[in-house]
Structure formats: structure tokens, C-alpha cells
Amino acid sequence: MSSVSCTLSGGQFLCSICLEVFSAPVITPCGHSFCRACINQHWDNSDHCNCPVCKQAFNTKPKLKVNIVLAEMVLEFKGTPQADDVVDESVILEQQSAAKEVVCDVSAPAVEVCLDCTSADHKYHKAVPLKEDYEVQLTEVKEQIKERLQKIEEIRGSVELSQKNADTEIQEGIRVFNTLMQSLQQSLDSFKQSIEEKHKRSEEEAAELIEQIQAEISVLEQRGAEMEQQWSLGDHLQFVQTFTSAKPAPQFNNWTGTGICATYDVMLAEAVSKLQNNQLRQDLRNVLVPYIKRFQQYAVDVKLDGDTAHRNIWLDNYSTKVQYKEKEKGYYDDSDRFSSYYFVLGQQAFSSGKFYFEVTVKGSRNWSVGVVKESVERKRNIPVTPSNGFWLIKWNDEKKHCEVGVENISLTNMPYKIGVFVDYEEGLVCFFDVHNAALITSLECYSFTESLLPLISPGNRGAMHITSVQLH
């Protein structure tokens, strides 16, 4: 055996993974040998079990066997130092020095160098020069820096856009509130004028009454003077005859219940009621119509999906009108159909951008309108809240109760038509009273992760329908 070891190069006793003399060498099914620890570590750190030398792939981690012949040769090589070994060591050092200029692409970790990567015997063993590997990794680092710098610019751009949008909204708000303040000022001026006019009428009426009373006082004063003169003559009988028969007392007005109204309490209440019921409502509509147009420009054509409708919900032939009926329709009860609520969904799903649609709800007294996530629960009776994937506005006419999400909303009267606006990226859902061009409320800052579908429900009575959006 010693004669054999003397004729072999020391490089042939090196593991191609660790570049050291074999330790407990094992052989793979493809015939290549490695240190047991090296090959096991290589496979543990790899997604697939491949031979580091010939790249042969193994479906499962092979059961390794000890390379007995190689193990004995390694033991003899280690225990018999010779002059040739010194030469071999220098050869090894040269090869190791050369090997340090490459990185083995199949080694684990990848930075470990492989001596046999530069050997002609392993021409199929992929090797990458260290400089190239350095350049690749450096390029990756620079690319990561570039991506992060771009993200910073994107964030800064978002802040600038936010500032621009904020300024625009402030200016729009100033315009709206200035218009409303002008209207309120006009109402105030009209209210003050009406008060002043009423007071002026009171003054004129008072002056007329005072003039009449003063006239009567003058008559009375003259009669009193005559009475005193007649009495002073001493003929008292003549006095009685004169002022009882000849000159009886004139008929004067009874001023007991006469007065001037000095109260104005009702006028303020009347002015506020008029402002609330007529003028302010119209003024609000005038200033809000341009506002709602900003959302209506994203109008989409919504068609309802009969395959999702509850059995008591009937659709018309155009898939835009729904009606509750006691008689169930012969729908197939598949997984897409609602069983616990009288709901029906739209056909088109939305997973990005902005969209808007309108629903006339006047024909129903207990309705729901909004959007839901596509995977929403359709069989079990669960709370219809945002946490369960429902973003709805609901109205109960018997209780005069409106609910959005989990919040109660104060509404004096049921809206005639509901507008629904969704901004997918911003996680925003808005509900509008279209007839009054007013925002009812909004659900904000949600993170949508799947497609959304329009939802409408007439409840257990009445009908409702999707309407084409008419720009005001």
C-alpha cells in the first residue's frame, strides 16, 4: 500500500468541499467521495440533494457508505511522511492558492472555495471567480441601496402629493364655507331687517294710538275746564242739567286691552326653521353638487349576479332590480349563494383603483347597500361588520335607524338614493345621499387584501334597483 501512496499526489486525498485531507470519507451513489461531515452539511444547507461534483440530483438524501479503500489510503498517507510528500504539499499549497481565486457555486456556504473546481477532471463543476462573485454581490448591494433610495423618493413624493391634495381640499373647503357663510349672512341680514321692520311698525302703531289718546285727553281737559267754570257760578242745579243732558260725556275708546306687541321670540325660531328646511338645504346642495361629481366620475356599470342571490330575492331580466318575495325561486344552493341574509352581489369584482355606483332604495324599508370581500361568509349567520368583510350602510324604517359598519348614524329621513364610492388603495368606502348631494359617512383606513363586490339587499320586503349615474 505504501508503494501506491508514493505514486499518488497529495491533492488526490483532498475533499473537494473543505480542501482538507479526507476525514471519514464516504462515497455517493454517483461515485464521488467527500468527508462525511462536509457532504452532510452541504446537503443540509441546500434545497436539493445534488452531487457537488457532477451535479447528479437525488430525490431523497442518499444513504452514504464509507469508502473503505480511500479511508485506508488516507490513513497510510497521513502516517507515512516522505520526501515526495513535501513536494506534494507544495503542490497542494499552489493549488489551494489558485483555488482561492474561485468560489464553488455548489458549496455550502457558497463562499467556501473548492480545489477541484479548477481541475480538468471536474470540467462540469460550476465555478465562479472570486472577483466575479464580489462584483455580483456588490452589484446586489448597490441595487438594494438604489431600491431603498427610490422608496425614499416615492415616500417624499407621496408627502408632496399629500400636501398638494391638502392645499386643494382646503381651497375647496374655503370656497364651500365662504358660500355658506354668505348665505348665512344674507339670512342674518334678512332676519335683522324683519325684526327692524316689525319694530318700526310697532313704533308707527304706537304713535297713532298715542295721538288718538292725546286727542281724547284734550277733549276731556276742555270738558273739565267747562265743568269747573259752571260750578264756580254757584248754580249747581244748572251744572247738573248742563253736563248731564245738554252736554253729556262724549264716547271715548276703551284702552284697557290696547297695547303694542314687544316680543320677537318666534321670529328667530321661524328664521332658523326656514333656513334649515329651505334655503340652507338648497345652498348646501348647490355647493356640494360639484363635490359629489368628483366621485361620480368613477361610476361603473353594475350588474347583479343571480348565482349569489338568496332564494327569496328575485332579479329582473336586466340584472339590475331586486325584489323580496315570500315564494322562493328555484335557485341551486351552491357555495356562492347567500343562505342566511337576503343579499345579492354584483357580477364584477374590483381589486384596484376607484369605483362608484348608485342604488335607488326608495322602494324598500329595510335595505342594505355597500361592498363585501369576495370570500365573505355566505351560509352562516354572522355579524355583517367590516371585521367580517362587510362594508355596508343599513336602514331600518320601523326604528328609523341607520347603521354603517358598527356605528349608528343620525338621519332625519330615509335617503331616496344611495351612492357608494370605494378607493381600493386608500382603504376608503363612502356613502352618499345622492338626492341631497350629501356625504352620509365614510369608513376609512382599511387594508383591502382581496377583490371587492357590490352588495344590495331589499330586506324582507320591498324592491330596489341599481341606477345609471346621472352627473348633476
C-alpha positions in Angstrom: 0.0 0.0 0.0 2.9 2.4 0.7 4.1 2.0 -2.8 0.7 3.1 -4.0 0.7 6.2 -1.8 4.1 7.2 -3.0 2.8 7.4 -6.6 -0.3 9.4 -5.7 -0.4 13.2 -5.5 -1.4 14.6 -2.2 -4.1 16.6 -4.0 -6.0 13.4 -4.6 -6.5 13.0 -0.9 -8.3 16.3 -0.5 -12.1 16.7 0.0 -13.4 19.0 -2.8 -15.6 20.8 -0.3 -13.3 21.6 2.7 -10.0 21.3 0.7 -8.5 19.3 3.5 -7.3 15.7 3.6 -10.4 13.4 3.8 -11.8 12.8 7.2 -14.1 9.7 7.4 -14.5 9.6 3.6 -17.9 8.4 2.3 -19.0 7.7 -1.3 -22.1 8.9 -3.0 -24.3 6.8 -5.4 -22.6 8.6 -8.3 -19.1 7.5 -7.2 -17.7 10.7 -5.7 -16.1 10.9 -2.3 -16.3 13.5 0.4 -15.8 14.0 4.1 -18.9 12.7 5.8 -19.4 15.9 7.8 -18.8 18.1 4.7 -21.3 16.4 2.4 -24.0 16.2 5.1 -23.5 19.9 5.9 -23.7 20.7 2.2 -27.0 18.9 1.8 -28.4 20.3 5.0 -27.8 23.8 3.7 -29.2 23.1 0.2 -32.8 22.9 -1.1 -31.9 19.8 -3.2 -29.6 16.9 -2.8 -27.1 17.2 -5.7 -23.6 15.9 -6.1 -21.3 18.9 -5.7 -19.0 17.5 -8.4 -21.2 16.0 -11.2 -24.4 17.7 -10.2 -26.4 14.5 -10.2 -29.7 15.0 -8.4 -31.1 12.7 -5.8 -34.8 12.6 -5.0 -34.0 11.9 -1.4 -30.9 12.3 0.7 -28.8 9.2 -0.2 -27.6 6.8 2.4 -23.8 7.2 2.4 -21.4 4.3 2.7 -17.8 4.5 4.0 -15.2 4.5 1.2 -13.1 1.8 2.9 -10.3 1.8 0.3 -9.9 5.5 0.3 -10.1 5.6 4.1 -7.1 3.2 4.3 -5.1 5.1 1.8 -5.7 8.3 3.7 -4.6 6.7 6.9 -1.4 5.4 5.3 -0.8 8.8 3.6 -1.1 10.6 6.9 1.1 8.2 8.7 4.0 7.9 6.2 5.7 11.2 5.5 8.2 11.1 2.6 10.2 13.5 0.6 7.6 13.2 -2.2 5.0 14.3 0.3 6.9 17.6 0.8 6.6 18.2 -2.9 3.0 17.2 -2.8 2.4 19.7 0.0 3.9 22.5 -2.1 1.7 21.4 -5.0 -1.3 21.4 -2.6 -0.4 24.9 -1.5 -0.1 26.1 -5.1 -3.5 24.5 -6.0 -5.0 26.0 -2.8 -3.7 29.4 -3.7 -5.1 29.1 -7.2 -8.4 27.7 -5.8 -8.8 30.8 -3.6 -9.4 32.8 -6.7 -12.7 30.9 -7.3 -15.8 30.2 -5.3 -17.6 26.9 -5.6 -21.1 27.5 -6.7 -22.3 24.3 -5.3 -20.6 24.5 -1.9 -22.4 25.5 1.2 -22.0 28.1 2.3 -21.2 29.5 -1.1 -18.1 31.3 0.0 -16.2 28.1 0.6 -13.6 27.5 -2.1 -13.2 24.2 -3.9 -9.8 23.0 -5.0 -11.2 20.6 -7.6 -13.2 23.4 -9.3 -10.1 24.3 -11.2 -9.2 20.7 -12.1 -9.7 19.4 -15.6 -11.2 16.3 -14.1 -14.2 18.4 -12.9 -14.9 20.4 -16.0 -18.7 20.2 -15.3 -18.3 21.6 -11.8 -19.6 25.2 -11.9 -17.0 27.6 -10.5 -17.2 31.4 -10.2 -14.1 33.6 -9.9 -14.0 35.4 -6.6 -13.7 38.7 -8.3 -16.9 38.0 -10.3 -18.6 36.8 -7.2 -17.5 40.0 -5.4 -18.8 42.1 -8.3 -22.1 40.3 -8.3 -22.6 40.7 -4.6 -21.5 44.3 -4.7 -24.0 44.9 -7.6 -26.7 43.4 -5.5 -25.9 45.7 -2.6 -25.9 48.7 -4.9 -29.2 47.6 -6.3 -30.7 47.3 -2.8 -29.4 50.7 -2.0 -30.9 52.1 -5.2 -34.3 50.4 -4.4 -34.3 52.0 -1.0 -33.4 55.4 -2.3 -36.2 55.1 -4.8 -38.5 54.1 -2.0 -37.4 57.3 -0.1 -38.2 59.4 -3.2 -41.5 57.6 -3.5 -42.4 58.4 0.1 -41.3 62.0 -0.3 -43.4 62.2 -3.5 -46.4 60.9 -1.5 -45.8 63.6 1.1 -45.7 66.3 -1.6 -48.8 64.9 -3.2 -50.5 64.8 0.1 -49.6 68.4 0.7 -50.9 69.3 -2.8 -54.1 67.5 -2.2 -54.4 69.0 1.2 -54.0 72.5 -0.2 -56.5 71.8 -2.9 -59.0 70.5 -0.4 -58.5 73.5 1.9 -59.2 75.8 -1.0 -62.3 73.9 -1.9 -63.3 74.0 1.7 -62.8 77.7 1.8 -64.9 78.2 -1.3 -67.7 76.0 0.1 -67.7 77.6 3.6 -67.5 81.1 2.1 -70.5 80.4 0.0 -72.4 79.0 3.1 -71.3 82.0 5.2 -72.5 84.4 2.5 -75.8 82.5 2.6 -75.9 82.6 6.4 -75.0 86.3 6.3 -77.8 87.0 3.9 -80.2 85.1 6.2 -79.0 87.0 9.2 -79.4 90.3 7.3 -82.9 89.3 6.3 -83.7 88.3 9.9 -82.4 91.6 11.3 -84.4 93.5 8.7 -87.6 91.7 9.6 -87.0 92.5 13.2 -86.4 96.1 12.5 -89.4 96.3 10.2 -91.6 94.9 12.9 -90.2 97.3 15.4 -90.9 100.2 13.0 -94.5 99.1 12.6 -94.8 98.9 16.3 -93.5 102.5 16.6 -95.9 103.7 14.0 -98.8 101.9 15.6 -97.8 103.3 19.0 -97.6 106.9 17.6 -101.1 106.6 16.1 -102.5 105.2 19.4 -100.8 108.0 21.4 -102.2 110.6 19.0 -105.8 109.2 19.5 -105.4 109.1 23.2 -104.0 112.6 23.4 -106.9 113.8 21.3 -109.3 112.3 23.8 -107.3 113.8 26.7 -107.7 117.2 25.0 -111.4 116.8 24.8 -111.5 115.7 28.4 -109.4 118.6 29.6 -111.7 121.1 27.8 -114.8 119.4 29.4 -113.1 119.6 32.8 -112.4 123.3 32.4 -116.0 124.0 31.4 -117.3 121.9 34.4 -115.1 124.0 36.8 -116.4 127.3 35.3 -120.0 126.2 35.5 -119.6 125.0 39.1 -118.0 128.3 40.1 -121.2 130.2 39.2 -122.9 128.6 42.1 -125.9 127.3 40.2 -125.3 123.6 41.0 -128.6 122.5 39.5 -127.8 124.2 36.3 -124.4 122.4 36.4 -126.1 119.0 36.6 -128.6 119.8 33.9 -125.9 121.2 31.6 -123.4 118.3 31.9 -126.0 115.5 32.1 -128.5 116.5 29.4 -127.2 119.4 27.4 -123.6 118.4 27.2 -123.3 114.7 28.1 -119.9 113.0 28.3 -118.6 112.1 24.8 -118.0 108.4 23.9 -114.3 107.6 24.3 -112.3 104.4 23.3 -111.8 101.8 26.0 -108.0 101.4 26.0 -107.9 98.7 28.6 -106.8 95.9 26.3 -104.9 98.0 23.9 -101.1 97.7 23.6 -98.1 97.2 21.4 -96.5 93.7 20.9 -92.9 93.9 22.0 -91.9 90.2 21.7 -89.8 88.7 19.0 -89.2 85.2 20.2 -91.0 83.3 17.4 -89.2 85.2 14.7 -85.8 83.7 15.4 -87.3 80.2 15.5 -89.1 80.8 12.2 -86.0 82.2 10.6 -83.9 79.1 11.7 -86.6 76.7 10.5 -86.8 78.5 7.2 -83.1 78.4 6.8 -82.9 74.7 7.7 -85.8 73.4 5.6 -85.4 75.5 2.5 -82.6 78.0 2.0 -79.7 76.3 3.7 -80.6 72.9 2.2 -80.7 74.4 -1.2 -77.4 76.3 -0.6 -75.8 73.1 0.7 -76.9 71.2 -2.4 -75.6 74.0 -4.6 -72.1 73.8 -3.1 -72.0 70.1 -2.7 -73.0 69.1 -6.2 -69.6 69.9 -7.6 -68.1 67.9 -4.7 -70.1 64.7 -5.4 -69.2 64.9 -9.1 -65.6 64.2 -8.1 -66.8 60.7 -7.0 -69.4 60.2 -9.7 -66.7 60.3 -12.4 -65.6 56.8 -11.3 -69.1 55.4 -12.0 -69.2 51.7 -13.1 -72.0 49.7 -14.7 -73.0 47.2 -12.0 -74.9 44.0 -12.9 -76.2 41.7 -10.3 -75.2 38.0 -10.0 -78.2 35.7 -9.7 -75.9 32.9 -8.6 -75.3 34.7 -5.3 -78.9 35.8 -4.6 -80.8 34.4 -1.6 -83.7 32.2 -2.6 -86.3 34.8 -1.7 -84.6 37.5 -3.8 -85.8 37.8 -7.3 -83.9 39.6 -10.1 -85.3 41.2 -13.2 -84.1 40.2 -16.7 -81.6 43.1 -16.8 -79.9 42.0 -13.5 -80.3 45.5 -12.0 -83.5 45.3 -10.0 -84.1 43.0 -6.9 -87.3 42.3 -5.0 -88.1 40.2 -2.0 -90.9 37.6 -2.4 -92.3 35.1 0.0 -92.1 32.5 -2.7 -88.6 31.1 -3.1 -87.1 31.0 -6.6 -85.7 27.7 -7.8 -82.1 28.6 -7.4 -79.4 25.9 -7.0 -78.0 26.1 -3.5 -74.3 26.2 -4.3 -71.4 27.7 -2.3 -71.7 31.2 -3.9 -75.3 31.7 -2.8 -76.3 33.5 0.4 -78.5 31.5 2.8 -78.6 33.5 6.0 -79.2 37.0 4.6 -81.3 38.4 1.8 -78.3 39.5 -0.1 -77.2 39.5 -3.7 -73.7 40.5 -5.1 -72.6 42.2 -8.3 -71.0 40.3 -11.1 -67.8 42.3 -11.4 -65.1 42.2 -8.8 -62.8 45.1 -8.1 -59.2 44.7 -6.8 -57.7 48.1 -7.5 -58.4 51.7 -8.3 -61.6 53.6 -7.6 -65.3 52.9 -8.4 -68.7 54.3 -7.7 -72.3 53.1 -8.1 -75.8 54.2 -7.1 -78.8 52.3 -5.8 -82.4 53.6 -5.5 -83.6 52.4 -2.2 -87.0 54.2 -2.0 -88.9 51.0 -2.8 -87.6 49.2 0.3 -88.0 49.9 4.0 -85.2 47.7 5.4 -82.3 47.8 3.0 -78.5 47.3 2.9 -76.1 48.6 0.4 -72.3 48.5 0.1 -69.4 46.2 -0.8 -68.0 42.9 0.6 -64.8 40.9 0.2 -65.2 38.1 -2.4 -64.6 35.3 0.2 -67.2 36.6 2.6 -69.2 34.0 4.6 -72.5 33.3 2.8 -74.0 30.4 4.7 -73.7 31.1 8.4 -75.4 33.9 10.3 -72.5 36.2 11.3 -72.3 39.9 12.1 -72.2 42.0 8.9 -69.3 44.2 10.0 -66.1 45.3 8.5 -64.2 42.8 10.6 -66.1 40.0 8.7 -65.6 41.6 5.3 -68.9 43.7 5.1 -68.7 47.4 4.5 -72.4 48.4 4.4 -75.0 51.1 5.2 -78.2 49.6 6.6 -81.6 51.2 7.2 -84.5 50.0 9.4 -87.6 52.1 8.6 -89.6 50.8 11.6 -86.9 52.0 14.0 -85.8 55.0 11.8 -82.4 53.6 12.4 -79.3 53.8 10.2 -76.2 51.9 10.8 -72.8 52.0 9.0 -70.2 49.4 10.0 -70.7 49.2 13.7 -71.7 52.9 14.2 -75.2 54.3 14.4 -75.8 57.3 12.1 -78.3 60.1 12.7 -80.6 60.6 9.7 -83.9 62.5 9.9 -85.4 60.9 6.9 -84.5 57.8 4.8 -82.4 58.8 1.7 -84.0 58.3 -1.7 -80.8 57.1 -3.5 -77.5 55.9 -2.1 -74.2 56.4 -3.8 -71.2 54.1 -2.9 -67.6 55.1 -3.6 -64.6 52.9 -3.0 -60.9 53.8 -3.2 -59.2 50.4 -3.0 -55.6 51.5 -2.4 -56.7 54.0 0.3 -59.0 51.5 2.0 -61.9 54.0 1.8 -65.6 53.4 1.5 -68.0 56.4 1.3 -71.8 56.5 1.4 -73.7 59.5 -0.2 -77.3 60.8 -0.1 -77.4 61.4 -3.8 -80.6 63.4 -3.9 -79.2 65.9 -1.4 -75.7 65.7 -2.7 -74.5 65.0 0.8 -71.9 62.6 2.3 -73.6 60.4 4.9 -70.5 58.9 6.4 -67.3 57.1 5.4 -65.3 54.0 6.5 -61.6 54.8 6.4 -58.1 53.3 6.7 -59.0 49.7 5.9 -56.4 47.4 4.2 -58.2 45.5 1.4 -56.3 42.3 0.5 -58.8 40.7 -1.9 -61.3 41.6 -4.5 -64.5 43.5 -3.5 -68.0 43.0 -4.8 -71.0 45.4 -4.7 -73.8 44.2 -2.5 -77.5 45.2 -2.2 -80.4 43.9 -0.2 -84.1 44.9 -0.1 -84.5 43.1 3.3 -87.6 41.1 3.8 -89.9 43.4 1.9 -89.9 45.8 -1.0 -87.7 46.3 -4.0 -84.6 48.3 -5.0 -82.5 48.7 -8.1 -79.1 49.8 -9.5 -79.5 53.1 -11.3 -77.3 54.7 -14.0 -75.3 57.5 -12.6 -76.6 60.9 -13.8 -74.0 63.6 -13.4 -75.7 66.6 -11.7 
